[in-house]
Every structure is written in C-alpha cells, then in structure tokens.
Amino acid sequence: LPATLLQAFLKLLFDTRFAFEQLEVACLGAGLAALEQAFDAALEVLCANTPYKNHWIYTFPKDSEFAEFYLGNGPAKKPSVSRLPIGGDKMMEEIAAAHDMVIVEDAPLDPRTDKKIVAELQCRTIINVPIIFDKRNLGSLGTGTFGEEGVRLPSPAVRDLLKAVAQAAPLLAAGE
C-alpha cells in the first residue's frame, strides 16, 4: 500500500477538504484507476489502523429494495449473504436511512438484528458508516467482530477513521 495513500487517509481526520485532494492525487499516483482497487486500498488502510479485520461495502442502488454487496476483505471478502432486503429488517432500514454511524454493540442481544443472519455469521459487534453523496446514502462501509473476537466497540479515533474513509468513498468513485 503506497505510503501517500495512508497519509491521505490519516490526514482526513484533521482536514477533510485538503485530504480529499491528497487522497485523489495518491490514488492516481499509485495507479489505482480501477474503483475496486481504490476501495481495496481503503480497506487495507482500515485493517492496518483499526482493531477490526473484516470490512465490507454494501451499496443501496436507487429505488432498490435491497442492499447489494460490493466489496469486502478478510472473511467478508466472499459473504454468504450478498443481497440483503432492506424493508422489514429493522437494522437494514436504519442503516439505509442513516446519515451517521450505526453501531450494534452485541448483535445476538440487539433487537434490531436478524437473528438468523447473526447466528449464521456469528456476528458480535457491527458498525456501519453511511457513504453519503449529495445528501443521498449511496451505501455503507461496514466492519465489526465475529465469533471469538467478542464485543469490541470502536474508540473515538477509530470512529473518526471509519467516518473519514466513508467520506472519501464518493471521491474514489468519482475518480474512476
């Protein structure tokens, strides 16, 4: 992973506008022309700088009743659930409507979660950050813990980094 890309993401924590420009230059300079490569690099930054090893991106296509899996890493690279219904699922409805981070501290105990999916994936902590562009929630950057990893809430610094990466996602998409 190019050091300039990592520096640009970290700079997002302090000066979003300037960092967006740096991030764009870093992506282009690293030859990350393909959107998937750019998102892959973003997920690598999260792996290296957060306690979470699973990250994913789901998109919310306009006028769709489903969230579509776009990309993931770690065990989330090939999800068992690639298309999630939004309507009728309390958690997905909240995530699709969100303009701020949605955190589920312990999925088996949270009334918003689909217990069948939680049991199948052994979900524990689930964190989703909306990807907002032009006031529209385009999707969600997600992370969390599973099985023996236990419950692990994000620190303020990790929350800031997750938000910064989610804010950069439309920029990465625009650069394609």
C-alpha positions in Angstrom: 0.0 0.0 0.0 1.5 3.3 -1.0 2.5 5.5 2.0 1.0 8.5 0.4 -2.4 6.9 0.4 -2.2 6.0 4.1 -1.1 9.6 4.9 -4.0 11.0 2.9 -6.5 8.8 4.9 -5.0 9.9 8.2 -5.0 13.5 7.1 -8.8 13.2 6.6 -9.1 13.1 10.4 -7.8 16.6 10.6 -8.6 18.5 7.4 -11.1 16.8 5.2 -11.0 19.2 2.2 -7.3 19.2 1.9 -7.1 15.5 2.5 -9.6 14.8 -0.3 -7.2 16.5 -2.7 -4.3 14.5 -1.3 -6.3 11.2 -1.5 -7.2 11.8 -5.1 -3.5 12.5 -6.0 -2.4 9.5 -4.0 -4.8 7.2 -5.8 -3.9 8.5 -9.2 -0.2 8.4 -8.4 -0.4 4.8 -7.2 -2.1 3.8 -10.4 -5.3 3.0 -8.7 -7.5 3.8 -11.6 -10.0 1.0 -11.0 -12.6 1.7 -8.4 -12.3 -1.8 -6.9 -8.5 -1.3 -6.4 -9.2 2.1 -4.7 -11.7 0.6 -2.3 -9.4 -2.4 -1.7 -6.7 0.1 -0.7 -9.1 1.8 1.6 -10.0 -1.4 3.3 -6.3 -2.2 3.7 -5.9 1.1 5.5 -8.7 0.1 7.8 -7.1 -3.3 8.5 -3.8 -1.7 9.4 -5.2 1.0 11.6 -8.3 -0.4 13.4 -8.7 -3.5 15.6 -11.2 -4.9 13.0 -10.1 -7.4 10.4 -13.3 -7.7 8.4 -14.6 -4.8 6.3 -17.2 -4.6 3.6 -19.1 -2.2 1.4 -22.8 -2.6 0.5 -24.4 -0.2 -1.9 -28.0 1.0 -1.9 -29.0 1.2 -5.6 -31.5 4.0 -6.2 -35.1 2.8 -5.9 -34.0 -0.7 -4.9 -35.4 -2.7 -2.0 -32.1 -4.4 -1.5 -28.5 -3.6 -0.3 -26.0 -5.1 -2.7 -22.6 -6.5 -1.6 -19.9 -4.6 -3.4 -16.5 -5.5 -1.8 -15.0 -6.9 1.3 -11.8 -8.2 2.8 -10.9 -10.9 5.3 -13.6 -13.5 5.7 -16.0 -10.8 4.5 -14.4 -11.0 1.0 -16.9 -13.6 -0.1 -20.1 -13.1 2.0 -22.7 -15.8 2.4 -25.3 -13.0 2.0 -24.6 -10.8 -1.0 -28.1 -9.2 -1.3 -29.9 -8.1 1.8 -33.5 -7.0 1.8 -33.9 -3.5 3.4 -37.7 -3.4 4.0 -38.8 -5.4 7.0 -35.3 -5.6 8.5 -35.0 -3.1 11.4 -31.3 -2.9 11.2 -31.1 -2.6 7.4 -33.8 0.1 7.4 -31.8 2.1 9.9 -28.6 1.7 8.0 -30.2 2.6 4.7 -31.7 5.8 6.2 -28.7 6.7 8.3 -26.6 9.9 8.0 -24.4 8.9 10.9 -22.7 5.7 12.1 -24.9 2.8 13.2 -23.4 0.6 15.9 -24.7 -2.7 17.2 -22.8 -3.5 20.3 -23.7 -7.2 20.6 -25.7 -8.5 17.7 -27.2 -11.6 19.4 -28.7 -9.3 22.0 -29.8 -6.3 19.9 -33.5 -6.3 18.9 -32.7 -4.7 15.5 -30.7 -7.6 14.1 -31.9 -10.6 12.1 -31.1 -13.4 14.5 -30.8 -16.0 11.6 -28.0 -14.0 9.9 -26.4 -13.2 13.2 -26.2 -16.9 14.1 -25.0 -17.9 10.6 -22.2 -15.4 10.6 -21.5 -15.4 14.3 -21.8 -11.6 14.4 -20.9 -9.7 17.5 -20.2 -6.0 17.1 -21.5 -4.5 13.9 -20.5 -1.0 12.7 -21.9 0.7 9.6 -21.0 4.1 8.3 -23.1 5.7 5.6 -21.5 6.7 2.3 -23.2 10.0 1.6 -23.0 11.9 -1.6 -25.2 14.9 -2.4 -27.3 14.2 0.7 -28.1 10.6 -0.5 -27.0 7.5 1.3 -25.3 5.5 -1.5 -24.2 2.6 0.7 -22.5 1.6 3.9 -18.9 0.9 4.9 -19.1 -1.9 7.5 -16.9 -3.5 10.0 -17.2 -5.5 13.1 -16.3 -8.6 15.1 -17.3 -12.2 14.8 -17.3 -15.3 17.0 -14.4 -15.5 19.4 -13.4 -11.9 18.7 -16.2 -10.9 21.1 -17.7 -7.5 21.5 -15.4 -4.6 20.6 -16.7 -1.0 20.4 -14.7 1.5 18.3 -12.6 4.1 20.1 -13.2 7.7 19.1 -10.1 7.6 16.9 -11.4 4.5 15.1 -14.8 6.1 14.7 -13.1 9.1 13.1 -11.1 7.0 10.7 -14.1 5.0 9.7 -16.1 8.2 9.0 -13.1 9.6 7.0 -12.9 6.5 4.8 -16.7 6.6 4.2 -16.5 10.3 3.3 -13.7 9.5 0.9 -15.7 6.7 -0.9 -17.6 9.0 -3.2 -14.3 10.7 -4.1 -12.8 7.4 -5.0 -15.8 6.5 -7.1 -15.7 9.9 -8.9 -12.0 9.3 -9.8 -12.8 6.2 -11.8 
